[in-house]
């Protein structure tokens, strides 16, 4: 049985939540870190964090709300404090 993947609760203009299956086809098999300068709703980051939890992730966005949300999401996905999980 496969584990259900967490999806971003944020709807963001240009978001990639509906296209993540198509994007995943282009993700290389071997890499060790992921950098996203404009994380937005974080769909790709959240997907990759679940699929490759041991990788280094570098995310950024000018919107502080999104950054706080992504940090909480990252903690939740990594097994952190469950009160921040959605």
C-alpha positions as a printed Julia matrix, in Angstrom:
86×3 Matrix{Float64}:
  0.0    0.0     0.0
  1.37   3.4    -0.92
  1.59   6.27    1.51
 -0.71   9.21    0.84
  1.3   12.27   -0.09
  0.63  15.58    1.65
 -0.28  18.36   -0.76
  0.1   22.09   -0.32
 -3.03  23.65    1.21
 -2.2   26.9    -0.58
 -3.66  27.91   -3.91
 -1.21  30.18   -5.65
 -1.27  31.8    -9.1
  0.98  29.66  -11.27
  0.9   26.88   -8.68
  1.96  23.42   -9.73
 -0.18  21.19   -7.51
 -2.22  19.87  -10.46
  0.88  19.32  -12.59
  3.08  17.56  -10.0
  2.7   14.13  -11.64
  3.91  15.51  -14.96
  6.74  17.45  -13.28
  7.85  14.34  -11.36
  8.59  12.58  -14.66
 11.43  15.08  -15.25
 13.05  14.85  -11.81
 16.44  13.14  -12.11
 17.13   9.91  -10.25
 20.33  11.18   -8.67
 20.73  14.54   -6.97
 21.38  15.55   -3.37
 19.87  19.01   -2.92
 17.01  21.11   -4.21
 17.0   24.9    -4.48
 13.86  26.9    -5.18
 14.24  30.7    -5.21
 10.49  31.38   -5.55
  8.69  28.68   -3.58
  5.19  30.17   -3.89
  2.64  27.56   -2.8
  5.43  25.0    -2.41
  3.89  22.09   -4.31
  7.16  20.87   -5.82
  9.05  21.38   -2.55
  6.43  19.47   -0.51
  6.41  16.62   -3.03
 10.21  16.33   -3.07
 10.53  16.65    0.73
  8.32  13.6     1.12
  9.96  11.59   -1.64
 13.57  12.46   -0.7
 13.52  13.44    3.03
 17.3   13.07    3.44
 18.16  15.67    0.77
 19.12  19.27    1.49
 16.41  21.76    0.62
 16.91  25.48    0.05
 13.71  27.48   -0.39
 13.01  31.19   -0.52
 10.19  33.61   -1.23
  9.57  37.29   -0.58
  6.18  36.51    0.96
  6.83  35.9     4.68
  3.51  34.1     5.15
  4.5   31.49    2.59
  7.94  31.06    4.11
  6.49  30.48    7.6
  4.02  27.99    6.14
  6.76  26.12    4.28
  8.93  25.91    7.4
  6.02  24.43    9.35
  5.26  22.05    6.49
  8.87  20.96    6.38
  8.84  20.27   10.11
  5.63  18.25    9.77
  6.92  16.19    6.85
 10.19  15.52    8.7
  8.33  14.14   11.72
  8.42  17.33   13.74
  5.8   18.72   16.08
  2.44  17.37   14.87
  0.49  20.43   16.04
  1.87  22.24   12.98
  0.71  19.54   10.58
 -2.34  20.1     8.44
